[in-house]
């Protein structure tokens, strides 16, 4: 597995069609400052043009924290222009993660608070370790989330549960995250990354075009009327049937062999 640093606090590892981006700021529990946000945004924006060679992306952290929110020290004494600029950059970066064509997995290795929880919710799948704590504590500062927390959390857990977490700022455990539908699975701490990589490789083995379209149809359908979503589903299915991979998948099934997908 090859590795490079995109920033002093961002490490990129490559494993075939899977890339792992790790926030490496253990002394601050992964808190995001403006520079880390900018580097993360640059990486994510670059991924939009690399859908043929990168099929799955894993986001994770180092030590006891994934991302324990924004670096609050950067807020102290900041003027309104600087504060608003940071929030706009966060929105752009998080939206870029949510809109990636690749499948995304957030392997939450510890605290995911504020912007860290919001970043995790931009991913398709969240895996947590059993010591993970997640929450949106901004109300305790007299603020609210600005990276999508007030909008993405209700879509995951419903409005009543989301209001409880937003209006009290309390953290939830790994087990609660699974029970609420925030996380897909909870793993032992040393099993988290092996499980995330195993899951990523399973996804990367699927037909690439169908994998991307499955993500897009679900995401776009959430904001559409049911009838429009069903029409979109039928249209995408017809287009996939016409692809080389669609024909290969059917042929492999009939011939009782593993398919060899080419992404075409």
C-alpha positions as CSV (number, residue, x, y, z in Angstrom):
1,X,0.0,0.0,0.0
2,X,1.6,3.3,-1.1
3,X,1.4,6.4,1.1
4,X,1.9,10.2,0.7
5,X,1.3,13.3,2.7
6,X,-1.1,15.8,1.0
7,X,-0.6,18.2,4.0
8,X,1.2,17.9,7.3
9,X,-2.1,16.6,8.8
10,X,-3.5,14.6,5.9
11,X,-2.1,11.2,4.8
12,X,-3.2,9.4,1.7
13,X,-2.9,5.7,1.2
14,X,-3.6,3.7,-2.0
15,X,-4.7,0.1,-2.2
16,X,-5.8,-0.7,-5.7
17,X,-9.0,1.0,-6.5
18,X,-9.4,2.1,-2.9
19,X,-8.0,5.3,-1.4
20,X,-7.7,6.0,2.4
21,X,-7.5,9.6,3.5
22,X,-6.5,9.9,7.2
23,X,-6.6,13.0,9.3
24,X,-3.4,12.9,11.2
25,X,-3.6,15.5,14.0
26,X,-3.7,13.4,17.1
27,X,-2.8,16.1,19.6
28,X,-6.0,18.0,18.6
29,X,-8.2,15.0,18.1
30,X,-8.3,15.7,14.4
31,X,-9.8,19.2,14.7
32,X,-10.1,21.0,11.4
33,X,-8.4,24.3,10.8
34,X,-8.7,26.4,7.6
35,X,-5.5,24.9,6.1
36,X,-6.6,21.3,6.7
37,X,-10.1,22.2,5.3
38,X,-8.5,23.6,2.2
39,X,-6.2,20.6,1.6
40,X,-9.2,18.2,2.1
41,X,-11.2,20.2,-0.3
42,X,-8.4,20.1,-2.9
43,X,-8.2,16.3,-2.6
44,X,-11.9,15.8,-2.8
45,X,-12.4,18.1,-5.8
46,X,-9.6,16.2,-7.6
47,X,-11.4,12.9,-7.0
48,X,-14.4,14.0,-9.2
49,X,-12.2,13.5,-12.3
50,X,-10.8,10.2,-11.2
51,X,-13.8,7.9,-11.1
52,X,-12.2,5.4,-13.4
53,X,-9.2,4.6,-11.2
54,X,-10.6,5.3,-7.7
55,X,-13.8,3.5,-6.9
56,X,-14.1,3.7,-3.1
57,X,-12.7,6.3,-0.6
58,X,-12.3,5.7,3.1
59,X,-12.0,8.7,5.5
60,X,-10.6,8.1,8.9
61,X,-8.5,9.7,11.7
62,X,-5.6,9.0,14.0
63,X,-5.7,8.0,17.7
64,X,-8.7,8.8,19.8
65,X,-10.3,11.2,17.4
66,X,-11.6,11.2,13.9
67,X,-12.4,14.9,13.7
68,X,-13.4,16.6,17.0
69,X,-15.0,19.4,15.1
70,X,-13.5,22.7,13.9
71,X,-10.5,24.2,15.6
72,X,-12.3,26.5,18.0
73,X,-9.1,28.5,18.7
74,X,-9.5,29.8,15.2
75,X,-12.9,31.3,16.1
76,X,-11.7,33.2,19.1
77,X,-11.2,36.8,18.2
78,X,-12.1,36.2,14.5
79,X,-14.1,38.9,12.8
80,X,-17.4,38.1,11.1
81,X,-15.8,38.1,7.6
82,X,-13.3,35.4,8.7
83,X,-15.9,33.3,10.5
84,X,-18.3,33.4,7.5
85,X,-15.4,32.5,5.2
86,X,-14.5,29.5,7.2
87,X,-18.1,28.3,7.2
88,X,-18.5,28.8,3.4
89,X,-15.3,26.7,2.9
90,X,-16.6,24.0,5.1
91,X,-19.9,23.9,3.2
92,X,-18.1,23.7,-0.1
93,X,-15.8,20.9,1.1
94,X,-18.5,18.8,2.8
95,X,-20.8,19.2,-0.2
96,X,-18.0,18.0,-2.5
97,X,-17.6,14.9,-0.3
98,X,-21.4,14.2,-0.4
99,X,-21.4,14.6,-4.2
100,X,-18.5,12.4,-5.0
101,X,-19.3,9.7,-7.7
102,X,-17.2,7.2,-5.7
103,X,-18.6,5.2,-2.8
104,X,-17.4,6.7,0.5
105,X,-16.9,5.1,3.9
106,X,-16.2,7.0,7.0
107,X,-14.3,4.8,9.5
108,X,-14.8,6.8,12.7
109,X,-12.0,5.8,15.0
110,X,-12.9,7.9,18.0
111,X,-14.5,11.3,18.7
112,X,-16.5,12.7,15.8
113,X,-18.0,16.0,17.0
114,X,-19.4,19.1,15.3
115,X,-17.8,19.3,11.9
116,X,-16.4,15.8,12.3
117,X,-19.8,14.3,12.7
118,X,-21.0,16.4,9.8
119,X,-18.2,15.2,7.6
120,X,-19.0,11.6,8.5
121,X,-22.6,12.2,7.5
122,X,-21.5,13.2,4.0
123,X,-20.3,9.7,3.4
124,X,-22.4,6.8,2.1
125,X,-21.5,4.5,5.0
126,X,-20.3,5.2,8.5
127,X,-18.5,2.5,10.5
128,X,-17.6,3.2,14.1
129,X,-15.4,1.6,16.7
130,X,-16.9,0.7,20.1
131,X,-15.3,3.7,21.8
132,X,-16.6,6.2,19.3
133,X,-18.6,9.2,20.5
134,X,-20.5,11.4,18.1
135,X,-22.4,14.6,18.6
136,X,-23.1,18.2,17.6
137,X,-22.2,20.3,20.6
138,X,-22.4,23.7,19.0
139,X,-25.4,24.8,21.0
140,X,-23.1,24.8,24.1
141,X,-21.2,27.6,22.5
142,X,-24.3,29.5,21.6
143,X,-24.0,28.4,18.0
144,X,-25.5,25.8,15.6
145,X,-23.8,23.4,13.2
146,X,-22.8,25.0,9.9
147,X,-21.6,22.0,7.9
148,X,-25.0,20.4,7.2
149,X,-25.7,18.9,10.7
150,X,-29.2,20.5,11.0
151,X,-30.2,19.1,7.6
152,X,-28.4,15.7,7.1
153,X,-29.0,14.4,10.7
154,X,-32.8,14.6,10.4
155,X,-32.6,12.7,7.1
156,X,-30.8,9.9,9.0
157,X,-32.6,9.8,12.3
158,X,-35.8,11.8,11.8
159,X,-36.7,15.3,13.1
160,X,-37.4,14.5,16.7
161,X,-34.2,12.6,17.5
162,X,-32.2,15.2,15.5
163,X,-33.7,18.0,17.5
164,X,-32.8,16.2,20.7
165,X,-29.2,16.0,19.7
166,X,-29.0,19.5,18.3
167,X,-30.8,21.2,21.1
168,X,-28.9,19.4,24.0
169,X,-25.5,18.9,22.3
170,X,-25.2,15.5,23.9
171,X,-22.9,12.9,22.5
172,X,-24.1,9.4,21.5
173,X,-22.3,6.1,21.8
174,X,-21.3,3.7,19.1
175,X,-24.2,1.5,20.0
176,X,-26.7,4.3,19.9
177,X,-25.3,5.4,16.5
178,X,-26.1,2.0,15.1
179,X,-29.5,1.9,16.8
180,X,-30.4,5.4,15.5
181,X,-29.4,4.5,11.9
182,X,-26.4,6.9,11.9
183,X,-23.8,4.1,11.7
184,X,-23.9,0.8,9.7
185,X,-21.7,-1.2,12.1
186,X,-19.8,-0.9,15.3
187,X,-16.4,-2.8,15.5
188,X,-13.7,-3.4,18.1
189,X,-11.1,-0.6,17.8
190,X,-8.5,-2.9,16.2
191,X,-11.0,-4.3,13.8
192,X,-12.3,-1.0,12.4
193,X,-9.8,-0.4,9.6
194,X,-9.6,-4.1,8.5
195,X,-13.4,-4.1,8.3
196,X,-13.5,-0.8,6.4
197,X,-11.0,-2.1,3.9
198,X,-12.8,-5.4,3.5
199,X,-16.1,-3.5,2.8
200,X,-14.4,-1.1,0.4
201,X,-12.8,-3.9,-1.6
202,X,-16.2,-5.6,-1.8
203,X,-17.7,-2.4,-3.2
204,X,-14.8,-1.9,-5.5
205,X,-15.3,-5.4,-7.0
206,X,-18.8,-4.4,-8.3
207,X,-19.4,-3.1,-11.8
208,X,-18.1,0.4,-11.6
209,X,-20.8,2.2,-13.6
210,X,-23.6,0.3,-11.7
211,X,-21.9,1.2,-8.4
212,X,-21.8,4.9,-9.2
213,X,-25.4,4.8,-10.6
214,X,-26.7,3.0,-7.5
215,X,-25.4,5.9,-5.3
216,X,-26.7,8.6,-7.6
217,X,-30.2,7.1,-8.0
218,X,-30.7,6.8,-4.2
219,X,-29.3,10.2,-3.5
220,X,-31.2,12.0,-6.2
221,X,-34.4,10.0,-5.4
222,X,-34.4,11.3,-1.9
223,X,-35.2,14.8,-3.1
224,X,-37.7,13.7,-5.8
225,X,-41.3,12.6,-5.8
226,X,-41.7,8.8,-5.8
227,X,-43.1,8.7,-9.3
228,X,-40.1,10.7,-10.6
229,X,-37.7,8.5,-8.7
230,X,-39.2,5.3,-10.1
231,X,-39.0,6.8,-13.7
232,X,-35.3,7.6,-13.0
233,X,-34.7,4.0,-11.8
234,X,-36.2,2.5,-14.9
235,X,-34.2,4.8,-17.2
236,X,-30.9,4.0,-15.4
237,X,-31.6,0.3,-15.5
238,X,-32.2,0.4,-19.2
239,X,-28.9,2.3,-19.7
240,X,-27.0,-0.2,-17.6
241,X,-28.4,-3.1,-19.6
242,X,-26.8,-1.6,-22.7
243,X,-23.3,-1.4,-21.2
244,X,-20.6,-4.0,-21.7
245,X,-20.6,-4.7,-17.9
246,X,-24.3,-5.3,-18.0
247,X,-23.9,-7.9,-20.7
248,X,-20.8,-9.4,-19.0
249,X,-22.7,-9.7,-15.7
250,X,-25.6,-11.6,-17.3
251,X,-23.2,-13.8,-19.4
252,X,-21.1,-14.7,-16.3
253,X,-24.3,-15.6,-14.4
254,X,-25.4,-17.9,-17.1
255,X,-22.0,-19.5,-17.5
256,X,-21.6,-19.9,-13.7
257,X,-18.3,-17.9,-13.5
258,X,-17.1,-14.7,-11.9
259,X,-17.7,-11.6,-14.0
260,X,-14.9,-9.4,-15.3
261,X,-16.1,-5.9,-15.2
262,X,-14.3,-3.2,-17.2
263,X,-16.3,-0.1,-16.2
264,X,-17.8,0.2,-19.7
